[in-house]
């Protein structure tokens, strides 16, 4: 009982903020239709109309198809970026010659917006799945690599010296000191990388796709179906929210030692 009770304040706060947002949205939408006349009512449908668009899309099967298509691309690209980013971040953070070789190149590429490479990805890999997965991998790699590298490089030197004085080998020191200390930064990078993955897949599906949530939004834009556009954006937000909750839960599970130390 006490396990779920401790989460009640946070849940109540989240529900309250959602209720305020929906109430404000409803007020603006209805107020514009019946009182203020600020803009064309078609431009801001009510939450109920957006929900109805979702129900209609679900009944037709389009929503499930588009969600699956986007999630499949995102998870494939994110998995590749996670493996590459964590592995290279650990390697660069623990080996100085590799850091001197790799870091200038990464720092040169990192400021370039991923969207700048989207046309090139389509030219190099075609308009199929490969270009989208490669694009996600490229975009998600940098936050994962950077946070992993920072987490490895800035482990508390006192921990290193304490382990060394106890006779720990380099492998033991890495497994039991460096990696656990860097884990919070690594998980933060994974969360950032996943959020960026969803951002770029929507952009990629605007250009070259016949399925996916980005395609759904762009198709609705073509026919001026604002309710469907907002529904697609809402679905992306809901999926991102639950994935972030899952990653936070994983972080709490893996870092229980940090909670106990703080306590």
Beta strands, then each sheet from edge to edge (+ up, - down):
end
